[in-house]
């Protein structure tokens, strides 16, 4: 066999990679494609909450990323928007005029580069309708009181009117910013109607102009979520949501627009907030949920497994309230017993019990699909 023939044979062997002039030139990847490459999704996302202020400080960021180096943790949930505050410079007009810019991350590109180098999977937390700032500048965009003025919940927070499409677009601009920055996943929080206050006194100024005059709160939230989903999917992102842990109990929406089966549909991942200390005594027949973290988490997740068996569930669990290694691992154990291998841990001050996330291979094996 002569040399040209041998060369052709080699090039045609399985596994050989070659290019011809006829092959189209590779297109430059889109930002979303680049983000997916930069931050591949772990097989099982196991993350911690990181405030934007922690993310913007080299020392605190390094402390938290060190946990990922030494434990099974591999992901971080970082605030991009919370209670109306924007922690990155976004150049959104309504944000500028409402005083929403509270810049905690002054070098966002450096942050994303650091997360990439450290192998951390970043999730952008974007709190939606709870907003203390826009209603001050634009009360017409807010939930109002029946007697006039801006409605506030018991915590003093005002809320954006979920019926108002201007508010939808405002939140979507924040979502676009996070995706363009490189976050591969968007996690919506406060994606609901307001509660924790005199609900009967609420007035929604944009309700009369909403296309479906008979739309329920659940239908409004579902429409908004699908609106955001379209934005996220155009950039090949993943969409997740935080929801009340208790919404799995019945088929209503608890007055906030979170009827489980409907609210679950637009999202790739649901993260029910299952903090044992937030359950009332006796719920799920657990006498003292704070003292029995395994039982309360498992019984709540059993509802999710039954109600939305084909939805990926990644619960928020607690690393606070003086919990130590045993209480934290009891929650993780409960999730694993139901086949849920992913979790997120919440501590508002970003102080985590490192030993709780080491060598958890002995906890219950996966027994079902998530």
Order of alpha helices (4+ residues) and beta strands (2+ residues): alpha-alpha-beta-alpha-alpha-beta-beta-alpha-alpha-beta-alpha-beta-alpha-beta-beta-alpha-beta-alpha-beta-alpha-beta-beta-alpha-beta
